[in-house]
Amino acid sequence: MATETTRRRNHRGWGYEDEALSDDATREAAKGIAEHLGFGSADVESPVPLEALELPEPRIRPPGDLEDICSSDTHARASHAYGKGYRDIVRAFRGRFDAVPDVVATPRDERGVEQVLEWCERAHAAVIPYGGGTSVVGGVEPRIGGGYAGAVTLDLSSLSSVLEVDPISRAARIQAGANGPGLEAQLQEQGFTLRHFPQSFELATLGGWIATRAGGHFATLYTHIEDLVESVRAITPAGAWESRRLPGSGAGVSPDRMLVGSEGILGVITEAWVRVIPKPTHRAGRGVRFARFADGAEAVRAIAQAGLYPANCRLIDAGEAKMTFAGDGSAALLVLGFESAEHPVDAWLERALALCKEHGGEWDEARSGGAVGAWRDAFLRAPYLRDTFVAMGIFSETFETAITWDRFPAFHERVTGAVGEALREHCGGGAVTCRFTHMYPDGPAPYYTMLAPARRGHELDQWDALKGAASDAVIAAGGTITHHHAVGRDHRPWYDLQRPEPFAAALRGAKSAVDPHGILNPGVLIDP
C-alpha cells in the first residue's frame, strides 16, 4: 500500500496538519474576530479528531499490481472526501462524511493512470480525478449515486514535474499534478513564471486549473487558465486525447477548449504545454478610494475600455474594506497595479489614475499603501480562517459571477437585496460584501462574500437557503452561475438552467464516446 509522506494534508480543512490551530489558538483568534465582526462566539467548538472517525468499509479493493499506489486508510479516504467549500468544512469539522472514496490511487506516471482507469472500467467503479482538493463546489466529492461498485479517487500529486521548457516560444510542458508553488519554483530555475495565482495557489494544481477553467492573477487580458494553454493531454477510457501544440488554430472545435472546464468528465488531464513569461521586474500601483462603489465601478469600466490592461484591478466595496482592515467603511477601495518584464509601466498607471480622478477617485502618493497591504494579507489568510469561523459559529460563504456593464447596477441591487433578505430570514442578520476580481471591456466579474451568525448544528440548512437565494438571484438577473469556481455538483441545478439544451445533448454525446461506461466524475456537468 502507498506510504504516507512526512507532511500530511489536513483532512478537515485548509493546508496541512501541522498548520491547524490548537483550541487555545483558535479561542484567542475568535476573540478578535468576534469583536471586529460583531458576531460569533469566543466559546469555540472542537473538531472531531481523525482517530474518532468511523468510515464505512471499502466496497472494493485494488488488484495486486496496483496495491503499492493505492490506499484505503482513514486519513487517505477522509482527506480526499471533500473539497474546501464551507459545507465541506462544516461536515468534516463535525466528523460527518456523507460519501468517501473506497480507494485513493496515487499513480507515479501516466501508465499508472491508464492502469487505474482500466481497473475501474472492469470493476465499474467511479473515478474522481483529484488535483489539489480545493474545489468549493463539490467537484471532488464522491457523490456518485447508485449503480457503481465503489468510488476511486485518482490523486495526481505524484505527476508534478516541469518536463520541458521552450525558451524560444516561451512555453513549458508541465505535469498536471504540479501545484502552484512547485511549478513556479521549477520554472524560476530557468527564468520564467506562469503568473497564474488564484487564491488556492498554495495547494491547487495545473490540471485542476485547466479542468475548472480557473481564474488567476491577472485581472485583465490573461484572466483564465485557457489564455495560457497551448495544448493539453488527457487519458480517457477510450485512449489518449492530445492536441497539437500550436499558438492558435482555426481547425474546427478546439480539443483543448473541450478539456478546459470539463471538470474530469471527459478524461484525466496528465500534462499540458502552457505559455510562460519572464518574471516581471517593473511594477507600479496605487490604492484608490471612492466615496461610492458605483463611482469605482465606472472608473473600472473606463480603465477596462481604455485598453490599459492592468494586472490588478480589484474594486472592493466599503464593507469588505472595513472587514479586512483595508478601510474604515467610508469608502470603496480600488487595488490597481501594472507590471511588466520588458518596460516601465508608470505611464499606464498615470493614465489609469487620471480616469479614476474623473470618477471621483482619491489616492495617496505613496506607491504602497497600508490599505492595499491589509487587504492582500486578508485575501491570503481567508482559506485558513474558515476553520476558525466554523469553530466560533460564523457562517461564511462566497459566490461569484460575471455580467455586462449595462446590466451591472440593476444586477448588483437585485443580488445583494435577495441575499440580504435571506441573511435576515435565516441568520437574523449578517453582511454581504462585493469586490471585482476580474474585468473585461464589456463587464466585471463581481465576487460576493456572505458573513453571518451561524446556528450551530444547522449550518447546512442555512447554507442550502442562502446558496439557493444567491444562485436564483444570479441566474434570474442574467449572470453566470460561476465565473471561475467551476460547476461541480453544487452548481448543477443552475448550470442546467444556464446552458442551451442542444449543447447539453452534444456534451452527453461527447462523454459517451470517450467514457462509454460513465465512470469519470459522475454527476458533474451531466448525468451519468
N, C-alpha and C positions, 0 to 999 in steps of 0.2 A: 504494500500500500504506500501511497505518497507520504513523504515525511514533512513535518511542519517546518517552516522557516523560523529563524530565530525571532523575528518580529512579526507578530500576528495582527491581522486586522481586527478591529473592534466588531464583535458580532452583532451589536445592537445600536451602533451609532457611527458617527463620522470618525475617520482616522484609524489609529492603531490602539491596541490595548494599553500600551504604556502612556498614552496621551489622555486617557479617560480621567476625569476629575474624581477625586475622592469625595465622600459625602461631606466632609468638613469643607473642602474647597468649593464644592457646589453650593453649600449653605452660605458661605461667605460671598460668593458671586451673586447669589439670589438676593441678598440684602440690597446691594447696589442697584440691581436690575429692577426690583420691585419699587424702590424709591424713585427711580428715574421714570418708569412707565406709569406708575400709579396703580398698578395691579400686579397680581402674582404673589405667591407666599414664600416667605423665608423658611417655612416649615417644609423642607424638601422631602420628596419621596425617594426611596432607594430602589434601584433597578433589580430585577430578578437576575441573580448571577448565572453564569453559563452552566455551572455544575448542578444547578437546580432544574434545568430544562428537562422535560420528558418528551422526546420526539418519537413519532411512530417508527416502527421497524421499517427498514428499507424494503421496498417491494421487489426490487431487482438487484442483482449482483453482476459486476463486470466479469467478462470472460478472463481466463487465466493470463492471456497475453496482454491484457490492459490493466491488470491489478496494480502494477507499480506506478501508474499515473492516475489512479482513482482513489478516492477516499469517501467513507461513509461515517466518519466520526462526527460527534456532536458539533464541534466548532466549525468544521468544514461545511456541514449542512446548514447550520443556523446562520453563519456569516454570508452564505450565498442565497438565503431565502428571500431577502428583501433588498430594495434599493435604499434611498436615503430621503424619501418623502416624509412629511410629518406623520402620516398614518403608519408608515413603516416603523418610524422611531418609537411611536407610542406602543405599537403591538410588541416590538422586540423588548422595549423597556419593561413591559409587564410580563414578559415570558410567554406571550401568545404568538404561536406560529401556526397560522392557518394552513399553510402549504409549505413544504420544504422539499428540496431535491432529495431523491433517494441516493444519488451518487454525484459527487463532484469530480469531474475529469479535468486534468491539467496536462494536456499534451505538450511535448517538448519541441515538436516540429509539425510541419504541415501533414506529413504522413500520419502522425498521431491523430490529427483532426479527422482525416479520412477514415481511420480505423474506428474512431468513436461513432461517426455517422453510420458506418456500415453495421456496427453492432446495434445501434439504436433502431435502424431500419428493420433488422432481423427481429429484434425484441418488441418492436412497435412502442418504443419509449420516446417521449417528447424530449427535445433538445433545446435548452435555453442558453444561447450564446451570452457570455458574460465578459464584459470588459473591466471597468473599474468599479462596477456596482453602484454607480452614483445616480442611477435613474430616480427621478422624483415622480414618475407617472406609472409605476407598476410594470415597467418594461422588463425586469428580470425576475419577477415573482412567478414561481411555477404554478399559477392558477390555470390549469390546463384542461379542466373539465374531465368528463368520463371518456372511456374508450382507449386509454393508454395504459400500458403495463407499468409505467412509472415515469419519473422525470429525471433527466441527467443535465446538470449544469455544466457547460463547457467553458472552463476558465482559460483564457488565452494569455495569462500573465507571463508564461514562460517564453512566449514569442515576442521578445521585447527589444530586438536589436535594430539599429540603423544598419542596413545591409550594404548600402551603396550610396555614394554621393556623386552627383554630376555637377562639378563647379562651373562648367561652361554654360549649361542651360539653367543652372541654379535649381536643382531638384534633388530629392533624396528618396530612396526606396526603404521603407520602414515597415517593420512587422507590426501587426495590428495590436498586439498586447503591450506595446511600449506606452508607458504613462507619460504625462506631461514633463515632469522633472527629468525622467530618464531619457526621453528622446531629445530634450533640449541640451542636456549635458553631453550627449554623444554628438549632436550637431555642432555645438560650440567648439568642440575639439578641432573642427575643420572650418571654423569661422562663420558658421551660419546659424540661423534660427528659423523656426516655423512661425513664431509670433502668433500662436493661437492659444489664448489664455482665458478660457472660461473660468467661472468661479470654482468649478470642480477640477481644475487643472492638476492639483496635487495627486489625485487618485485616478481620474478618468484617462482613457486610452485612445489612441488614434483610431482603432477600429470602432470603438464606441462613438467617437465624434462623427465618423462617417456614417455609421448605421443610423444615427439620430439627427443628422443634419445640424450639428451643434453650432451655436454662435460663439464667437470668441472675442479676442481682444479688441479688434478694430470696430469702432462704432459706425464707420462708413466704408464703402468700397469693398474691402475683403472681410465681410461680416460673417459669412458662413463657411464651414469647412469645405464645401464643394467649390468655393472660389480658389482653393489651394490644391485641389486634386487634379493630377494628370492622368492617372489610371488606377484601377482597383482590381485586386484579385480575390476571389472568394471560392470556397469549396461548397458545392451543393450535393445533395444525394444523387443528382444526375451527372455529376462531373464538375471539373474546374470551370470557373467563369472568370475570364481575364480579358480586359480591354487592351487595345494597342496604346502604347504611350505616345501621346501627341499633345501639342499645345492647344489644339482645338480641332473640331471636325464637324462637318455637316452631314455625315453619313447616317441618316436615319435617327431613330430614337437612341439616345446615348446609353450604352451599357453601364457606364459609371453612374449616370443620373438615376438609373433604375435601382442601383445598390445604395446610393446615398439616400438616407431616410427610410430604407427598407426594414429597419429595426429587427434584423435577424430572421425574417420570414422567407427570404429567397436564397440565403446562403450564409456561410460563416466567413466573414471577411478575415483574411490572413495577412495581407500586406497591401501597401499602396505606394505609388510614386506621388509625392507631394512637392509643391513649389516652396522653396526656401529663399531667404534673403540674408544679406549680411546684417549683423546686429546694428540697430540704429545708434548713431553717435551724436546726432543733432536733435535736440528737444526744446520745445517751448510750450508753456501752458499758463493758464490762469484759472482762478475760481471766480466766476461772475455771479453776482447777486441780482435777483429780480424781485420786485415787490409782489408781483403776481406770477403764478405758474403759467398762466395763459400768455403773458408777455414773453416769458422764457421760451415757450413753445414756438411763438412767432419768430424769435431770434434763431432758434434751432432750424426752423424751416428755411429762413433766409440763408443760413450757412450751408445747409444741405443743397439748396438750389443754386448756390454760387459756385459749385464745383471745387470747393476748397479741400474736401475730404480729410477732415481731422481724424486722427487715430482715436481720440477720446472726445466724446461729446455727449455726456450724460447729464441730463437735466433732472434734478432731484427736488421734489416738492418740499415746502416748508416743514411739513410734518415729519417727513423722513430725515430731513436735515437736522431737525432737533433731536429726533430719536437716536441718531448716530453721532451726536455731539459735533455735527458739522455746521450748526447754526442755532439760533435762539428761537426759531419758529416764526420769525417775522419775514423771512424771505426764502424764495426758492434759490437753489444753487446750481449753476452750470459748471461742471468739471470739463474744461476744454483743454485739449492738448494736441500738439503736432509733433511728428518725429520723422527722421529720415537718416539713412546711412550714407547719403550722397551729397546733401547740401543743407545749408542753414534753412530754418523754417520760420524765422521771425516775421518775414513779410506776410506769410499766410496767417499767422496769429494776429498780426496787426489788422489785417482786413476783417478777420472774424470778430475781433473786438469792436471794430467800427460798426459792424452790423448789430452787435449786441447793444452798443450805445444807442443806436437808432430805435431800439425797442425798450429802452429804459434800464439797460444793464449797467451795473457799477462793479468796480473791482479795485483791489489794492495793487500797487505797483510791484510788490514783491513777487518773484516768479513762483515761489512755492508757498502757498498759504496753509495755515493751520486747519482751515475748514476742509480743504481737499484731502489733506493727510488724515484727518479724523474720519472722513467718510471712507477712504480707501482702507484704513485699518478695520473699520466696522464691516466692510464688504468681505474682507478676507477672513474675519472671525466668524461670520454668520453661520457657516456649516457646523462649527463646533458649539455654537450657542443652543442649537436645537435640543440637545440632550438636557441642558440646564433648564430650558423652557418647559420641557415635559416634566422634569422633576419638581418644578415650582408651580405647576398648574397654569401655564400660559399656552394658549392656542396660537400657533404661528404657521402661516402658510402663504405661499406666493402663487401668482398666476401671471402669465404674460401673453401678449398678443401683438398684432400689427393692424393698422388702419390707415386709410389715406388722410391727408391733411384736411381736406374739405369736410370730412365727417368726424374728425377727431373731437372737436369741442362737444358736440352732442353725444358722441360715443362715451367720452370720459364722464360726462354728467350722468348718463344713464347707468354706466357700470358702477361708479362709486356710490350712486344713490341706491342701487339694488343691493350692493354688498353692505353698505352702511345699515340699511334696514334689516338685513339678515343678521348682522352682528348684534344689533339691539334685541332682536327677537330671540336669538339662540344663545347669546353670550351675555346679554344685559349691558352691552356696551363694547368698547374697543375702538380700534382705528384702522382705516385703510389708507395707505400712502401710495405714491406713484413716482416712478422715475422712468426716463427714457434710457434704454440700454443700447439701442442701435437706431440709426436714422437713415432715411432714403430721400431722394428728391421728391418722391410722391407721398411720403408718410413716415411716421415714427413707429417704434416698437415699444409701447408702454409696458412696464413691469410693475405689478401691484403687490403690495405686502399687506397681509391681514394679521393684526395682533390683538388679542382679546383675552379676557379671563376664561380659563377652561373649567369645565365641570368634570372633576376627576372621576374617572370611570365611564364617562360619557363623551370623551373626546372624539370618538369615531362617529357618533351621531352628529356632533357639531360639525365635523369635517364633511360628512355627507351633505348636510344642509347648506353649508357655506360654499363648498365646491360646486354644488348644483346651482346655487343662486348666481355665483360668479360666471360659471360656464354658460348658463342660459342667457345671461345678460350679454356676454361677449358675442355669442352666435346671433342673438336677436338683433344686435346693433350693427352687425355686418363685419365683425372682426374675425380673425382666425383663432381656432381653439388653442393653437400654440405657435409661437414664433421660433423658439429654439429649445424647448423642453421635451419635444417629441410627443408621440401619441400614447404609446404604451397601452395598458389595459384601462387606466383611469379615465382617459380622454375618449375612449371608443364611442360612447353614445353621441357625443357632439361631433366627432370626426365623421361619423356616418351621416350626420346632417349636412356637413360642410362639403363633402366630396360629391362629384357627379356620379350618378349610378352607373352609366356606361363605363366610366373609369374603374369603378369598383369591380365590375364584371371582368374588365381586362386584367386587373390585378389578380383576381382569383384564377384566371386562366394562366397567367404567368407563374403563379405559385404551383399550380397543378402540374405544370411542365417540368419544373426543376425540383419539386418536392412532392411527388405523387402520393405519398402516404401521409402528408401533412404533419411531419414530426417537428418542423422548425418553428419554435416560439409560438405555439398555437394560442389563438385568442388575441393576438396583436395585429392591428390593421384590418384583418379579415378573419372570418370564422374558419375553423379547420374544414 
